[in-house]
Amino acid sequence: LTNPLYPVKTSMSTFDAPLYDLVGVGFGPANIALAGVLIEKWEDPSDAVPRKILFLEKQDAFRWHPGMLLPNTRMQISYLKDLATLRNPRSPITFLSYLHETGRLLQFVNRGMSTPSRREYADYLSWAARYVQDHGTETLFSKDVVQLGDGADGSAHVHFRDTVTGEVSIVRTKNLVISPGGRSRIPAPLRALDDIPHVLHSSTYATAIGPILLRASSGMTSPLRIAVVGAGQSASEVLIDLYERLHAIPAPGDGRHRVEMILRKGCIKPSDDTPFANEIFDPASTDVMFGLPSRHARELVIGEYGSTNYGVTNPRTINALYELLYAKNVEESIAARDGTPSAKPLIALCPYTYIISASASGTCASPIALTLHDVLGRSSPRTEMYDVVICGTGYDRTAWIELLASGSLGTRFGLDRKVRAQTVELVPALDEERVVTRAPERSATPRSRSSSLSSGTVSDLAVSAEEQEVVRRLFVSRAYRLLPHDDALVPRVYLQGCLERTHGLSDTLLSVMGPKAGEIVEDLMCTQPPGPYTYT
């Protein structure tokens, strides 16, 4: 998604633009699940069912996290948490339907594991994408949505650019679903180097690392040194994969390649996937989260359950990494005793280490200088040189704000082009509520609070005066719908994968994708949609 700071120019008149019942921005798992629900609903003769639908996808074909399809990696959720099973086990796009059609159902059962490989799950999603396209879902690839306007008839005007030709076109829609996915989050000191090919995010790792290592090792006079930034699942998987790749690249002389994990924590911490903790991803927990009385309460819950998803690594991966390190130490000990130097790469973990600054000369082969600081030590910051830097530092989920604010449609929800994502707060609003108070537009930042729910009291969960200290408040319904700020006729706008702060940790994940799609479609089919909120 892009957010141009200039009007989008197109030769097409909005009067000539085709009108759709629904347009989806993005064609990832969330919108595929949505398409699956709509196809099932088409058997209903009701006029309330959206039938003319279109999905616009920036990529040239459906791909799901191609940069992290690494060997021997597995999903971290049950196959039953697919695109449809929790909503409708008889749906034609369940994972079991995929296994049955591919002839692997019994083999999968014989594996005795409920988690498929990541490669197989990516193939399942591609299969589901083909299914919904073959059954009447119109999808356009290589189309980057660049601006959202609105018309007097209550439709949204969706401007999109062809990524191949540059041509801009427009479609109109009665309903809009924005499912942008996550944007790679790069640590601030490294953002100035984002045009250097050997500074990359884990999201592109598998597709980019081969050529990068080939270029870095061509004519090298010293062993390669690579930094992996982060301590979560992606960073740990990249670390293991890099070790195997570097082992296949002979180092010059008696040197040894080196991989360093730079982490702000003291160690790689395990994710909590125990049964009670996993209930935070249940659809019922979405109801609980949405119904909490204040932002403070929601932040406490997200903070308490953060160890289920953020900055943590599956225990299976931790054990594999530790076993790799132990086996390396055993071999080095034997090699030292026998007087034969080891040629395997070195691995080092750098805990409690912050990146203060980063620089490079700008050429494709120039090393990257990272200024590092051990926050627990008394030593001064040091500068280390790396041939490649890989950031396993998560994703940003605010692209929808920039997109919605890029055109006139955003003004209907209180956004304009001057808005900054960090000054927007999403607020749950119950459908039966009709009068809410707009927060004053001030730039004060709420002070940080403890993230432990167990340390809170009943009064901590009440509405705090600090919650008025935000610049923009956007209200969202339980059915994932943004609520307009005025009485004008506006299209329904839904958000998928953007509402963790109102709907809970599962919103950005696969866990409730099926039930969520069902709830959105049910809301779409309401014959009398709720009117806009009145602000006092």
C-alpha positions as CSV (number, residue, x, y, z in Angstrom):
1,L,0.0,0.0,0.0
2,T,1.2,3.5,-0.8
3,N,0.1,6.9,0.4
4,P,0.7,9.6,-2.2
5,L,0.8,13.1,-1.0
6,Y,-0.6,14.4,-4.3
7,P,-3.9,13.9,-6.1
8,V,-4.0,10.7,-8.2
9,K,-4.3,11.5,-11.9
10,T,-6.4,9.2,-14.1
11,S,-7.9,9.4,-17.5
12,M,-11.0,7.6,-16.3
13,S,-14.0,9.5,-15.1
14,T,-15.6,8.4,-11.9
15,F,-19.0,8.4,-13.7
16,D,-17.6,5.7,-16.0
17,A,-16.1,3.6,-13.2
18,P,-17.8,0.2,-12.6
19,L,-19.8,-0.2,-9.4
20,Y,-19.2,-3.2,-7.2
21,D,-21.1,-4.5,-4.2
22,L,-17.8,-5.0,-2.4
23,V,-14.1,-4.3,-3.1
24,G,-11.4,-5.9,-1.0
25,V,-8.0,-4.2,-0.7
26,G,-5.5,-7.1,-0.7
27,F,-5.9,-10.8,-1.5
28,G,-4.3,-12.5,1.4
29,P,-5.7,-15.2,3.7
30,A,-8.2,-12.8,5.4
31,N,-9.9,-11.8,2.1
32,I,-9.7,-15.3,0.8
33,A,-11.6,-16.4,3.9
34,L,-14.1,-13.6,3.2
35,A,-14.6,-14.7,-0.4
36,G,-15.2,-18.2,0.8
37,V,-18.1,-17.0,3.0
38,L,-19.6,-14.9,0.2
39,I,-19.5,-17.9,-2.2
40,E,-21.4,-20.0,0.3
41,K,-24.0,-17.1,0.7
42,W,-24.6,-16.9,-3.0
43,E,-26.9,-19.8,-2.7
44,D,-29.2,-17.4,-0.7
45,P,-31.5,-15.6,-3.2
46,S,-31.6,-12.5,-1.0
47,D,-30.6,-9.2,-2.5
48,A,-28.7,-8.4,0.7
49,V,-25.9,-10.8,-0.4
50,P,-23.0,-9.0,-2.1
51,R,-22.6,-10.7,-5.5
52,K,-20.4,-8.4,-7.6
53,I,-17.1,-8.5,-5.7
54,L,-13.5,-7.6,-6.6
55,F,-10.2,-8.0,-4.8
56,L,-7.1,-5.9,-5.7
57,E,-3.7,-7.3,-4.9
58,K,-0.3,-5.6,-5.3
59,Q,1.6,-8.8,-5.9
60,D,1.6,-10.3,-9.4
61,A,0.2,-13.6,-8.0
62,F,-0.9,-15.0,-4.6
63,R,2.0,-15.7,-2.3
64,W,2.0,-16.2,1.4
65,H,5.2,-15.2,3.2
66,P,7.5,-16.5,0.5
67,G,10.5,-15.0,2.4
68,M,10.0,-17.3,5.4
69,L,9.3,-20.6,3.6
70,L,12.4,-22.2,5.1
71,P,13.2,-25.9,5.3
72,N,11.8,-27.9,8.2
73,T,9.7,-25.0,9.5
74,R,6.2,-25.7,10.9
75,M,3.1,-23.8,11.6
76,Q,2.5,-22.9,15.3
77,I,-1.3,-23.3,15.2
78,S,-3.5,-26.3,14.6
79,Y,-4.6,-27.1,11.1
80,L,-8.2,-26.7,12.3
81,K,-7.6,-23.0,12.7
82,D,-7.7,-22.6,8.9
83,L,-9.8,-20.3,6.7
84,A,-13.2,-21.8,7.5
85,T,-13.4,-24.8,9.9
86,L,-14.2,-22.9,13.1
87,R,-17.0,-21.1,11.1
88,N,-18.3,-23.9,9.0
89,P,-16.6,-27.4,9.1
90,R,-18.4,-28.3,5.9
91,S,-16.9,-25.4,4.0
92,P,-15.2,-26.4,0.7
93,I,-12.0,-24.4,1.6
94,T,-11.1,-26.2,4.9
95,F,-7.6,-27.6,5.3
96,L,-9.1,-31.1,5.4
97,S,-10.8,-30.5,2.1
98,Y,-7.4,-29.5,0.7
99,L,-5.8,-32.7,2.1
100,H,-8.7,-34.8,0.6
101,E,-8.4,-33.2,-2.8
102,T,-4.6,-33.6,-2.9
103,G,-4.7,-37.3,-1.7
104,R,-2.7,-36.8,1.5
105,L,-5.4,-37.0,4.1
106,L,-4.4,-40.4,5.5
107,Q,-0.7,-39.5,5.4
108,F,-1.3,-36.3,7.3
109,V,-3.3,-38.3,10.0
110,N,-0.5,-40.8,10.2
111,R,2.0,-38.0,10.9
112,G,0.4,-37.7,14.3
113,M,0.9,-33.9,14.4
114,S,-1.7,-31.2,14.3
115,T,0.6,-28.6,12.8
116,P,1.4,-28.8,9.1
117,S,4.7,-27.6,7.6
118,R,4.8,-23.9,6.6
119,R,5.4,-25.0,3.0
120,E,2.3,-27.1,3.0
121,Y,0.2,-24.4,4.6
122,A,1.3,-21.9,2.0
123,D,0.2,-24.4,-0.7
124,Y,-3.2,-24.8,1.1
125,L,-3.7,-21.1,1.0
126,S,-2.8,-21.0,-2.7
127,W,-5.3,-23.8,-3.3
128,A,-8.0,-21.9,-1.5
129,A,-7.1,-18.7,-3.5
130,R,-7.6,-20.7,-6.7
131,Y,-10.9,-22.1,-5.5
132,V,-12.5,-18.8,-4.8
133,Q,-11.3,-17.4,-8.1
134,D,-12.6,-20.4,-10.0
135,H,-16.0,-19.9,-8.3
136,G,-16.8,-16.3,-9.2
137,T,-14.5,-14.1,-7.2
138,E,-12.9,-11.4,-9.5
139,T,-9.3,-10.8,-8.6
140,L,-6.8,-8.4,-10.2
141,F,-3.1,-8.8,-9.5
142,S,-0.4,-6.2,-9.8
143,K,-2.8,-3.5,-8.7
144,D,-1.6,-1.2,-6.0
145,V,-4.4,0.8,-4.3
146,V,-3.1,4.4,-3.9
147,Q,-6.1,6.5,-2.9
148,L,-9.7,6.2,-1.5
149,G,-12.3,8.8,-2.4
150,D,-16.0,9.0,-1.9
151,G,-19.0,10.0,-3.9
152,A,-22.3,11.7,-3.3
153,D,-24.1,8.4,-3.8
154,G,-22.4,6.9,-0.8
155,S,-19.9,4.8,-2.8
156,A,-16.2,4.6,-2.2
157,H,-13.9,5.5,-5.2
158,V,-10.9,3.1,-5.2
159,H,-8.0,4.4,-7.2
160,F,-5.4,1.7,-8.1
161,R,-2.2,1.7,-10.1
162,D,-1.0,-1.1,-12.3
163,T,2.5,-1.9,-11.0
164,V,3.6,-2.9,-14.5
165,T,2.2,-0.1,-16.8
166,G,1.8,2.6,-14.2
167,E,-1.8,3.2,-15.4
168,V,-4.3,4.4,-12.8
169,S,-7.9,3.2,-12.8
170,I,-10.9,3.6,-10.6
171,V,-13.7,1.4,-9.4
172,R,-16.6,2.3,-7.2
173,T,-18.0,0.1,-4.4
174,K,-20.8,0.1,-2.0
175,N,-18.7,-1.7,0.6
176,L,-14.9,-1.7,1.2
177,V,-12.8,-4.3,3.1
178,I,-9.2,-3.2,3.8
179,S,-6.9,-6.1,4.6
180,P,-3.4,-4.7,4.0
181,G,-1.3,-7.3,5.9
182,G,1.8,-6.2,7.8
183,R,4.6,-3.9,6.7
184,S,8.2,-4.9,7.6
185,R,9.3,-3.1,10.7
186,I,12.9,-2.0,10.6
187,P,14.7,-0.6,13.7
188,A,15.0,3.1,13.5
189,P,18.9,3.3,13.3
190,L,18.7,1.0,10.2
191,R,15.9,2.8,8.3
192,A,18.3,5.1,6.5
193,L,19.9,2.0,4.9
194,D,16.8,0.4,3.5
195,D,18.0,0.9,-0.1
196,I,21.1,-1.2,0.6
197,P,20.4,-4.8,-0.6
198,H,22.4,-6.5,2.1
199,V,20.2,-4.8,4.8
200,L,17.0,-6.8,4.7
201,H,13.9,-7.9,6.7
202,S,13.1,-11.5,7.4
203,S,10.0,-11.2,5.3
204,T,12.2,-11.3,2.2
205,Y,14.9,-13.5,3.6
206,A,14.4,-16.8,1.8
207,T,14.0,-15.2,-1.6
208,A,16.8,-12.7,-1.2
209,I,19.6,-14.3,0.8
210,G,20.9,-16.6,-1.9
211,P,22.0,-13.9,-4.3
212,I,23.2,-11.7,-1.4
213,L,25.5,-14.4,-0.1
214,L,26.7,-15.2,-3.6
215,R,27.6,-11.6,-4.1
216,A,29.2,-11.2,-0.7
217,S,31.3,-14.3,-1.0
218,S,32.5,-13.5,-4.5
219,G,36.2,-12.6,-4.2
220,M,36.1,-12.3,-0.4
221,T,39.4,-12.0,1.4
222,S,38.0,-12.5,4.9
223,P,35.2,-14.7,6.4
224,L,31.7,-13.3,6.3
225,R,30.2,-11.7,9.3
226,I,26.4,-11.5,9.5
227,A,24.1,-9.9,12.1
228,V,20.6,-11.1,12.9
229,V,18.6,-8.5,14.7
230,G,15.8,-9.7,17.0
231,A,15.0,-12.7,19.2
232,G,11.6,-13.9,18.0
233,Q,10.6,-16.8,15.9
234,S,11.7,-15.3,12.6
235,A,15.1,-14.3,13.9
236,S,15.7,-17.7,15.4
237,E,14.8,-19.5,12.2
238,V,17.0,-17.2,10.1
239,L,19.9,-17.9,12.5
240,I,19.6,-21.6,12.1
241,D,19.2,-21.4,8.3
242,L,22.2,-19.0,8.0
243,Y,24.4,-21.5,9.9
244,E,23.6,-24.2,7.3
245,R,24.1,-21.9,4.3
246,L,27.4,-20.5,5.6
247,H,28.7,-24.0,6.3
248,A,28.4,-24.6,2.5
249,I,30.5,-21.5,1.7
250,P,34.3,-22.1,2.2
251,A,35.9,-19.4,4.2
252,P,39.2,-18.0,3.0
253,G,42.3,-19.3,4.7
254,D,41.8,-20.8,8.2
255,G,39.0,-18.3,8.9
256,R,35.4,-19.1,9.9
257,H,32.2,-17.3,9.0
258,R,30.4,-15.8,11.9
259,V,26.7,-15.1,12.7
260,E,25.7,-12.9,15.6
261,M,22.2,-12.5,17.0
262,I,21.7,-9.0,18.4
263,L,18.9,-9.1,21.0
264,R,17.7,-6.6,23.5
265,K,16.6,-9.3,25.9
266,G,18.8,-11.5,28.0
267,C,18.0,-14.6,26.0
268,I,15.7,-16.2,23.4
269,K,12.4,-16.7,25.3
270,P,9.8,-19.4,24.6
271,S,6.3,-18.6,23.4
272,D,3.5,-19.6,25.7
273,D,1.3,-22.1,23.8
274,T,-0.2,-23.8,26.8
275,P,-3.9,-24.6,26.6
276,F,-5.2,-21.8,29.0
277,A,-3.0,-19.2,27.4
278,N,-4.1,-20.2,24.0
279,E,-7.7,-19.4,24.9
280,I,-6.8,-15.7,24.3
281,F,-7.1,-16.6,20.6
282,D,-10.6,-18.0,20.9
283,P,-13.5,-16.1,19.3
284,A,-15.0,-15.7,22.8
285,S,-11.9,-13.8,23.9
286,T,-12.6,-11.3,21.1
287,D,-16.0,-10.6,22.8
288,V,-14.3,-10.1,26.1
289,M,-11.6,-7.8,24.7
290,F,-14.0,-5.7,22.8
291,G,-16.2,-5.3,25.9
292,L,-13.5,-4.1,28.3
293,P,-14.3,-0.6,29.7
294,S,-11.1,1.3,28.8
295,R,-8.0,1.4,26.7
296,H,-6.0,0.8,29.8
297,A,-7.8,-2.5,30.4
298,R,-7.2,-3.6,26.9
299,E,-3.5,-2.7,27.1
300,L,-3.1,-4.7,30.3
301,V,-4.6,-7.8,28.7
302,I,-2.5,-7.5,25.5
303,G,0.6,-7.0,27.7
304,E,-0.1,-10.0,29.9
305,Y,-0.6,-12.3,26.9
306,G,2.2,-10.8,24.8
307,S,4.4,-13.9,25.4
308,T,2.0,-15.9,23.2
309,N,3.1,-14.0,20.1
310,Y,5.6,-11.2,20.4
311,G,9.3,-11.4,20.7
312,V,9.2,-15.1,21.5
313,T,10.2,-18.4,19.9
314,N,8.5,-21.8,19.7
315,P,10.2,-24.1,22.2
316,R,10.7,-26.6,19.4
317,T,12.9,-24.0,17.6
318,I,14.7,-23.1,20.7
319,N,15.6,-26.7,21.4
320,A,16.8,-27.1,17.8
321,L,19.0,-24.0,18.0
322,Y,20.4,-25.1,21.4
323,E,21.1,-28.6,20.1
324,L,22.9,-27.0,17.1
325,L,25.1,-24.9,19.3
326,Y,25.9,-27.8,21.6
327,A,26.8,-30.1,18.7
328,K,29.1,-27.4,17.4
329,N,30.8,-27.2,20.7
330,V,31.3,-30.9,20.9
331,E,32.9,-30.9,17.4
332,E,35.1,-28.0,18.3
333,S,36.3,-29.7,21.5
334,I,37.1,-32.9,19.5
335,A,38.8,-30.9,16.8
336,A,40.9,-29.0,19.4
337,R,42.0,-32.3,21.0
338,D,43.0,-33.8,17.7
339,G,44.7,-30.7,16.4
340,T,42.4,-30.2,13.4
341,P,40.8,-26.8,13.2
342,S,37.0,-26.6,12.7
343,A,35.7,-25.0,9.5
344,K,32.1,-24.6,10.7
345,P,30.6,-21.1,11.2
346,L,30.7,-19.5,14.6
347,I,27.5,-18.4,16.3
348,A,27.3,-15.8,19.0
349,L,24.3,-14.4,20.9
350,C,24.7,-10.8,22.0
351,P,22.1,-10.2,24.8
352,Y,21.1,-6.9,26.3
353,T,22.5,-5.2,23.2
354,Y,21.0,-2.1,21.6
355,I,21.8,-0.7,18.1
356,I,22.6,3.0,18.6
357,S,23.4,3.9,15.0
358,A,24.2,2.3,11.6
359,S,26.1,3.5,8.5
360,A,27.5,2.3,5.2
361,S,29.4,3.8,2.4
362,G,26.5,3.1,0.0
363,T,28.0,0.6,-2.4
364,C,26.5,-2.9,-2.9
365,A,29.6,-4.6,-1.4
366,S,30.3,-2.1,1.4
367,P,30.2,-3.4,5.0
368,I,27.6,-2.1,7.4
369,A,28.9,-0.4,10.6
370,L,26.7,-0.9,13.7
371,T,27.3,1.0,16.8
372,L,26.2,-1.3,19.7
373,H,25.8,-0.8,23.4
374,D,25.6,-3.5,26.0
375,V,23.1,-1.8,28.4
376,L,24.1,-4.0,31.4
377,G,27.9,-3.6,31.0
378,R,30.0,-0.6,31.9
379,S,31.8,-0.6,28.6
380,S,31.4,2.2,26.1
381,P,29.5,1.7,22.9
382,R,31.4,-0.2,20.2
383,T,31.3,-0.2,16.5
384,E,31.2,-3.6,14.7
385,M,31.3,-4.3,10.9
386,Y,29.0,-6.7,9.2
387,D,28.7,-7.9,5.6
388,V,24.9,-8.5,5.9
389,V,22.3,-7.4,8.4
390,I,18.9,-9.2,8.7
391,C,16.1,-7.8,10.8
392,G,13.7,-10.3,12.3
393,T,11.9,-7.4,14.0
394,G,8.2,-7.9,13.3
395,Y,5.6,-6.0,11.3
396,D,3.8,-2.6,11.4
397,R,0.0,-2.7,11.1
398,T,-0.8,1.0,10.3
399,A,-0.7,1.0,6.5
400,W,-4.5,1.3,6.5
401,I,-4.4,4.7,8.2
402,E,-2.2,6.2,5.6
403,L,-4.3,4.7,2.8
404,L,-7.6,5.8,4.2
405,A,-6.2,9.3,5.0
406,S,-4.9,9.6,1.4
407,G,-8.3,10.7,-0.1
408,S,-11.6,12.2,0.7
409,L,-13.1,9.0,2.1
410,G,-10.9,9.4,5.2
411,T,-12.4,12.7,6.2
412,R,-15.7,10.8,6.8
413,F,-14.0,8.9,9.6
414,G,-12.0,11.8,11.0
415,L,-8.7,11.3,9.1
416,D,-6.8,13.6,6.7
417,R,-3.5,13.6,5.0
418,K,-1.8,15.3,8.0
419,V,-2.6,12.5,10.4
420,R,0.2,10.4,11.9
421,A,-0.4,6.8,12.6
422,Q,0.9,7.1,16.2
423,T,-1.7,9.7,17.0
424,V,-4.7,7.5,16.1
425,E,-6.5,5.5,18.6
426,L,-9.1,2.9,17.8
427,V,-12.0,2.7,20.2
428,P,-14.6,-0.1,20.5
429,A,-18.2,1.1,20.1
430,L,-21.2,-1.1,20.8
431,D,-23.7,-1.1,17.9
432,E,-26.6,0.0,20.2
433,E,-24.7,3.0,21.4
434,R,-25.7,6.2,19.6
435,V,-24.0,9.0,21.4
436,V,-20.3,9.1,22.1
437,T,-17.9,11.9,23.0
438,R,-15.2,13.0,20.6
439,A,-11.8,13.3,22.4
440,P,-10.2,16.7,22.2
441,E,-7.5,16.9,19.5
442,R,-4.4,17.3,21.6
443,S,-1.0,16.0,21.0
444,A,-0.3,14.8,24.6
445,T,1.0,11.3,24.8
446,P,-0.4,9.0,27.5
447,R,2.3,7.9,30.0
448,S,3.3,4.3,30.0
449,R,1.7,1.9,32.4
450,S,2.5,-1.6,33.7
451,S,1.8,-4.4,31.3
452,S,0.9,-6.9,34.0
453,L,-2.9,-7.6,34.4
454,S,-2.3,-9.5,37.7
455,S,-0.9,-6.3,39.3
456,G,-4.0,-4.2,38.4
457,T,-7.0,-3.4,40.5
458,V,-10.6,-2.9,39.7
459,S,-10.1,0.8,39.4
460,D,-7.2,0.3,36.9
461,L,-9.8,-1.1,34.5
462,A,-12.1,1.9,34.7
463,V,-12.0,4.7,32.1
464,S,-9.0,7.0,32.8
465,A,-8.9,10.7,32.2
466,E,-5.7,10.1,30.3
467,E,-7.7,8.4,27.6
468,Q,-8.8,11.8,26.4
469,E,-5.2,12.7,25.6
470,V,-5.1,11.4,22.0
471,V,-5.2,13.3,18.8
472,R,-7.7,11.2,16.8
473,R,-10.2,8.6,17.9
474,L,-11.7,6.2,15.4
475,F,-14.7,4.1,16.5
476,V,-15.0,0.5,15.3
477,S,-17.9,-1.9,15.7
478,R,-17.7,-5.5,17.0
479,A,-18.1,-6.6,13.3
480,Y,-14.8,-4.9,12.4
481,R,-16.5,-1.9,10.8
482,L,-15.3,1.7,11.0
483,L,-18.0,4.1,12.1
484,P,-18.3,7.5,10.3
485,H,-17.9,10.8,12.0
486,D,-20.7,12.6,10.3
487,D,-24.2,12.1,8.9
488,A,-23.2,11.9,5.2
489,L,-24.0,8.8,3.2
490,V,-20.8,6.7,3.3
491,P,-19.9,3.2,2.3
492,R,-19.3,0.6,4.9
493,V,-15.5,0.2,5.6
494,Y,-14.2,-2.9,7.3
495,L,-10.7,-3.6,8.6
496,Q,-9.0,-7.0,8.8
497,G,-5.7,-7.5,10.6
498,C,-5.5,-4.0,12.0
499,L,-7.6,-4.1,15.1
500,E,-5.5,-5.8,17.8
501,R,-6.1,-2.9,20.1
502,T,-9.8,-3.3,20.1
503,H,-10.4,-7.0,19.2
504,G,-7.4,-8.7,20.7
505,L,-4.2,-10.5,19.8
506,S,-5.9,-12.9,17.4
507,D,-6.9,-10.1,15.0
508,T,-3.6,-10.1,13.1
509,L,-3.3,-13.9,13.2
510,L,-4.8,-16.9,11.5
511,S,-6.6,-18.1,14.6
512,V,-10.0,-16.5,14.1
513,M,-9.9,-15.7,10.4
514,G,-12.9,-17.9,9.6
515,P,-15.2,-16.7,12.3
516,K,-14.1,-13.1,11.6
517,A,-15.0,-13.4,7.9
518,G,-18.4,-14.8,8.8
519,E,-19.1,-11.9,11.1
520,I,-18.2,-9.3,8.5
521,V,-20.5,-10.9,5.9
522,E,-23.4,-11.1,8.4
523,D,-22.9,-7.4,9.0
524,L,-22.8,-6.7,5.3
525,M,-26.1,-8.4,4.9
526,C,-27.9,-6.3,7.4
527,T,-30.9,-4.8,5.6
528,Q,-30.9,-1.7,7.8
529,P,-27.3,-0.7,8.5
530,P,-26.8,1.3,11.7
531,G,-26.6,5.1,11.1
532,P,-23.6,7.2,11.8
533,Y,-22.7,8.1,15.4
534,T,-23.7,11.5,16.7
535,Y,-20.9,13.4,18.6
536,T,-21.6,15.7,21.5
